Amino acid sequence: MKDLFKVTTRTIVAAGLGAAIFMLLFMYVKVPSWVPETQFQTAYGLSAFFGVLFGPIAAFLIAFIGHALSDFLQYGSPWWSWVIASGVASFVFGLAFKRTKVEEGSFGFKDILTFNLFQVLGNLVAWLVVAPVLDIVIYAEPANKVFTQGAVACGMNIISAGVIGTLLLVAYAATRTKKGSLSKGS
């Protein structure tokens, strides 16, 4: 459990690299939706992938910093309620760290199920609770608007993290040497 929240040089490097990639994906690799200011964001697949590999602290920093920088560069100021929600969602994705066998070269059905349970839970909390509530508290936005945006973002981010994250983890696991696959020759 203590390894889950351990901050190492590896965590910091992953957070820096991940935040830069997250920011670029968040700015340029997205698909608009029918709801204003809400897009299908491929960046959440990346933060879910990094979360499983590097843990919840790295995942939180990746999404929080990447989303904040993206908003700042595009709009001049971050929309803090959604920046915080991005960090919360990714933090929960990162709780799957050490609960899969991806580093051992295996990412089978049980691992895929575990990962997707965490990413669905993270998205539900972030986009159905954190983002809309903070929109109301911080920006005095109308409840019906922010809960609609949150619900649409939740659905799209579940798909992004589920599909892109799972594919990245399956591909990554395939590059790892399976535990016990090397044997001593005679």
Beta strands, then each sheet from edge to edge (+ up, - down):
strand 1: 30-32
strand 2: 39-41
sheet 1: 1+ 2-
end
